[in-house]
Amino acid sequence: MQKKSDSLERKKYLNKIKLTKVSIIITQITIVIAFIILWEVLANKGVIDSFITSQPSRMLKTFMNLSKNGLLEHLGVTCYETIVGFLSGTMIGIIIAIILWWSKFLSKVAEPFLVVLNSLPKIALGPVIIIWVGAGTSAIIVMALAISLIVTILEILNGFLNTEEEKIKMARTFNANKLQILTKIVIPANISTFINSLKVNIGLSLVGVISGEFLVSKAGLRILNSIWRPGVSTRLSNGKCSNTSSSCSINVRSRRPTRKINIKNQKIWII
């Protein structure tokens, strides 16, 4: 009887966990759908300016039109570059973090350099990276690697150093060597740190790839920029700045102070 009651309680507990997970997913999907519907309705009613914020229906039409012009191929190029940069940055970062954890001397020496490298604007190093590795896919991957690598090292190393010291001391009392401590205690205790690092790195790698594509790539999501600009020029040349008005103001920034120019039924070409 005791075993049956335990199994029933366990089933209830597992069902409760599953129900919670399903509820979370449903709530997330509901929020996204409600946001899209609200966005579309407000844009149609003119509450928000669809010229600035766009709207879901226009985005879908644009996606369908671009799909006929090789958009999926460009998406494939960007995904390939992102995955390679992501995997490279993650693997190299984990290896360097293990080396720094292994040697406290190297960790103390490298600490200020890692902080300085983390604060550097990696995107500004794009031209230098192009000179080093050449223009092409390799430069884009190195850009993604540069953005995600230092963050990976710092996050993984911080997780290693914050592992419970009592467990490590207990392993040492049983004459465990450093490799055994690493593989049996430190790494298993930081699985969540690895997962969080992966979540952060995939976004950083994509940012690095997009930045690199704007500098050297002939394919990828960068092509969207050259497709989008003529569309803006055409809309402005027709004297339409939004659905609700035929005039708008644009801030023109130059060496002089910012000026407002009223545009009404004039042709404007964005280069």
C-alpha positions as CSV (number, residue, x, y, z in Angstrom):
1,M,0.0,0.0,0.0
2,Q,2.8,2.4,0.9
3,K,4.5,1.8,-2.5
4,K,1.2,2.5,-4.3
5,S,0.6,5.7,-2.5
6,D,4.2,6.8,-3.2
7,S,3.7,6.1,-6.9
8,L,0.5,8.0,-7.0
9,E,2.0,11.0,-5.2
10,R,5.0,10.8,-7.7
11,K,2.6,10.7,-10.6
12,K,0.7,13.7,-9.3
13,Y,4.0,15.6,-8.8
14,L,5.2,14.8,-12.3
15,N,1.8,15.8,-13.8
16,K,2.0,19.1,-11.9
17,I,5.4,19.8,-13.4
18,K,4.2,19.0,-16.9
19,L,1.2,21.1,-16.5
20,T,3.3,24.0,-15.3
21,K,5.6,23.7,-18.3
22,V,2.6,23.6,-20.7
23,S,1.0,26.6,-19.0
24,I,4.3,28.6,-19.4
25,I,4.5,27.7,-23.1
26,I,0.8,28.6,-23.7
27,T,1.2,31.9,-21.9
28,Q,4.3,32.8,-23.9
29,I,2.5,32.0,-27.2
30,T,-0.5,34.0,-26.1
31,I,1.6,37.0,-25.3
32,V,3.2,36.9,-28.7
33,I,-0.1,36.5,-30.6
34,A,-1.7,39.3,-28.5
35,F,1.2,41.6,-29.2
36,I,1.1,41.0,-33.0
37,I,-2.7,41.5,-33.1
38,L,-2.5,44.7,-31.1
39,W,0.4,45.9,-33.3
40,E,-1.6,45.3,-36.4
41,V,-4.8,46.9,-35.1
42,L,-3.1,50.0,-33.8
43,A,-1.2,50.4,-37.2
44,N,-4.5,50.1,-39.2
45,K,-6.3,52.6,-36.9
46,G,-3.4,55.1,-37.3
47,V,-2.6,55.2,-33.6
48,I,1.0,54.3,-34.4
49,D,2.9,55.3,-37.5
50,S,3.4,52.2,-39.6
51,F,6.0,54.0,-41.7
52,I,8.3,54.1,-38.6
53,T,7.2,50.9,-36.7
54,S,5.9,48.9,-39.8
55,Q,3.2,46.3,-39.1
56,P,3.0,42.5,-39.2
57,S,1.0,42.3,-42.5
58,R,3.6,44.5,-44.3
59,M,6.4,42.5,-42.8
60,L,4.8,39.3,-44.0
61,K,4.3,40.7,-47.5
62,T,7.9,42.0,-47.6
63,F,9.2,38.6,-46.5
64,M,7.3,36.9,-49.2
65,N,8.5,39.3,-51.8
66,L,12.1,39.0,-50.7
67,S,11.8,35.2,-50.6
68,K,11.4,35.3,-54.4
69,N,14.7,37.2,-54.7
70,G,17.0,34.7,-52.9
71,L,16.4,35.8,-49.3
72,L,16.6,32.2,-48.1
73,E,20.0,31.8,-49.6
74,H,21.2,34.9,-47.8
75,L,19.7,33.7,-44.6
76,G,21.6,30.4,-45.1
77,V,24.9,32.3,-45.5
78,T,24.2,34.3,-42.3
79,C,23.2,31.2,-40.3
80,Y,26.3,29.3,-41.4
81,E,28.6,32.2,-40.4
82,T,26.8,32.6,-37.1
83,I,27.0,28.8,-36.2
84,V,30.7,28.6,-37.1
85,G,31.5,31.8,-35.1
86,F,29.3,30.6,-32.2
87,L,30.8,27.1,-32.0
88,S,34.4,28.5,-32.4
89,G,33.9,31.1,-29.7
90,T,32.3,28.7,-27.3
91,M,34.9,25.9,-27.6
92,I,37.9,28.2,-27.6
93,G,36.4,30.2,-24.6
94,I,35.8,27.0,-22.6
95,I,39.4,25.7,-23.3
96,I,41.0,29.0,-22.2
97,A,38.8,29.2,-19.1
98,I,39.9,25.7,-18.1
99,I,43.6,26.7,-18.6
100,L,43.1,29.8,-16.5
101,W,41.3,27.8,-13.8
102,W,44.1,25.3,-13.8
103,S,46.8,27.9,-13.2
104,K,46.1,30.6,-10.7
105,F,49.2,32.4,-11.8
106,L,48.0,32.7,-15.4
107,S,44.5,33.7,-14.1
108,K,46.0,36.6,-12.1
109,V,48.2,37.7,-15.0
110,A,45.4,37.5,-17.6
111,E,42.6,39.1,-15.5
112,P,43.4,42.8,-16.4
113,F,43.9,42.0,-20.0
114,L,40.6,40.2,-20.2
115,V,38.8,43.2,-18.6
116,V,40.4,45.6,-21.2
117,L,39.6,43.3,-24.1
118,N,36.0,43.0,-23.0
119,S,35.6,46.7,-22.9
120,L,37.0,47.2,-26.4
121,P,34.5,48.1,-29.2
122,K,35.0,44.9,-31.3
123,I,33.0,46.3,-34.2
124,A,35.5,49.2,-34.5
125,L,38.2,46.6,-35.0
126,G,36.5,45.4,-38.2
127,P,38.9,47.1,-40.6
128,V,41.9,45.7,-38.7
129,I,40.4,42.2,-38.8
130,I,39.9,42.5,-42.5
131,I,43.6,43.5,-43.0
132,W,44.7,40.5,-40.8
133,V,42.5,37.7,-42.2
134,G,41.4,39.2,-45.5
135,A,38.0,40.2,-46.9
136,G,35.4,37.4,-47.0
137,T,33.7,34.8,-44.8
138,S,36.8,34.4,-42.6
139,A,36.7,38.0,-41.5
140,I,33.0,37.8,-40.6
141,I,33.6,34.6,-38.6
142,V,36.5,36.2,-36.8
143,M,34.3,39.2,-36.0
144,A,31.7,36.9,-34.4
145,L,34.5,35.1,-32.6
146,A,36.0,38.3,-31.2
147,I,32.6,39.5,-29.8
148,S,31.7,36.2,-28.1
149,L,35.1,34.9,-27.0
150,I,36.0,37.2,-24.1
151,V,32.4,37.0,-22.7
152,T,32.6,33.2,-22.7
153,I,36.0,33.1,-21.0
154,L,34.9,35.5,-18.2
155,E,31.6,33.8,-17.6
156,I,32.9,30.2,-17.6
157,L,36.0,31.1,-15.5
158,N,33.8,32.9,-12.9
159,G,31.6,29.8,-12.7
160,F,34.6,27.6,-12.2
161,L,36.1,29.8,-9.4
162,N,32.7,29.9,-7.6
163,T,32.4,26.2,-7.4
164,E,31.7,25.0,-3.8
165,E,35.1,24.9,-2.1
166,E,33.9,22.3,0.5
167,K,33.4,19.7,-2.3
168,I,36.8,20.4,-3.7
169,K,38.5,20.1,-0.3
170,M,36.6,16.9,0.4
171,A,37.9,15.5,-3.0
172,R,41.4,16.5,-2.1
173,T,41.2,14.6,1.2
174,F,40.6,11.5,-0.9
175,N,43.8,12.3,-2.9
176,A,41.9,13.4,-6.0
177,N,44.1,15.1,-8.6
178,K,43.3,18.3,-10.4
179,L,42.0,16.6,-13.5
180,Q,39.6,14.5,-11.4
181,I,38.4,17.6,-9.5
182,L,37.8,19.3,-12.9
183,T,35.9,16.4,-14.5
184,K,34.0,15.1,-11.4
185,I,33.2,18.3,-9.5
186,V,33.8,21.6,-11.3
187,I,32.4,20.8,-14.7
188,P,29.2,19.0,-13.5
189,A,28.6,21.9,-11.0
190,N,28.7,24.4,-13.8
191,I,26.3,22.9,-16.4
192,S,23.9,25.8,-15.9
193,T,26.8,28.2,-16.5
194,F,27.5,26.5,-19.8
195,I,23.9,26.7,-20.8
196,N,23.7,30.4,-19.9
197,S,26.9,31.0,-21.8
198,L,25.4,29.4,-24.9
199,K,22.3,31.5,-24.7
200,V,24.3,34.7,-24.6
201,N,26.9,33.6,-27.2
202,I,24.3,32.9,-29.9
203,G,23.0,36.4,-29.8
204,L,26.5,38.0,-29.7
205,S,27.7,35.8,-32.6
206,L,24.7,37.0,-34.7
207,V,25.6,40.6,-33.9
208,G,29.2,40.0,-34.9
209,V,28.1,38.4,-38.2
210,I,25.8,41.2,-39.1
211,S,28.4,43.8,-38.3
212,G,31.0,41.9,-40.4
213,E,28.6,41.5,-43.3
214,F,28.1,45.3,-43.5
215,L,31.9,45.6,-44.0
216,V,32.9,42.9,-46.4
217,S,30.2,40.4,-47.3
218,K,28.5,40.1,-50.7
219,A,25.8,37.8,-49.3
220,G,23.8,37.4,-46.1
221,L,21.3,39.6,-44.3
222,R,23.4,42.6,-45.2
223,I,21.6,42.5,-48.6
224,L,18.4,43.5,-46.8
225,N,19.9,47.0,-46.3
226,S,20.4,47.5,-50.0
227,I,16.8,46.2,-50.7
228,W,15.2,48.3,-48.0
229,R,16.7,51.6,-49.0
230,P,15.2,51.9,-52.5
231,G,11.8,51.1,-50.9
232,V,12.1,54.0,-48.6
233,S,13.2,56.3,-51.4
234,T,10.2,55.3,-53.5
235,R,7.7,55.9,-50.7
236,L,9.2,59.3,-49.9
237,S,9.3,60.2,-53.6
238,N,5.6,59.7,-53.8
239,G,5.1,62.2,-51.0
240,K,3.9,59.6,-48.5
241,C,5.5,59.5,-45.1
242,S,2.7,57.7,-43.3
243,N,-0.8,56.4,-43.7
244,T,-2.3,59.4,-41.8
245,S,-0.5,62.4,-43.3
246,S,1.3,63.5,-46.5
247,S,4.1,65.4,-44.7
248,C,6.7,64.6,-42.2
249,S,9.9,66.1,-40.7
250,I,13.4,64.5,-40.9
251,N,16.3,65.4,-38.7
252,V,19.4,66.1,-40.9
253,R,22.6,65.7,-39.0
254,S,25.8,67.2,-40.2
255,R,28.6,69.3,-38.7
256,R,26.1,72.1,-38.4
257,P,23.4,72.1,-35.7
258,T,20.4,69.7,-36.2
259,R,17.8,71.2,-38.5
260,K,14.2,70.2,-39.3
261,I,13.2,70.0,-42.9
262,N,9.5,69.9,-43.7
263,I,8.8,67.5,-46.6
264,K,5.6,67.8,-48.6
265,N,5.2,66.3,-52.1
266,Q,8.9,66.4,-52.8
267,K,11.3,63.8,-54.1
268,I,13.9,62.5,-51.7
269,W,16.5,59.9,-52.6
270,I,18.2,58.1,-49.8
271,I,21.7,57.0,-50.8
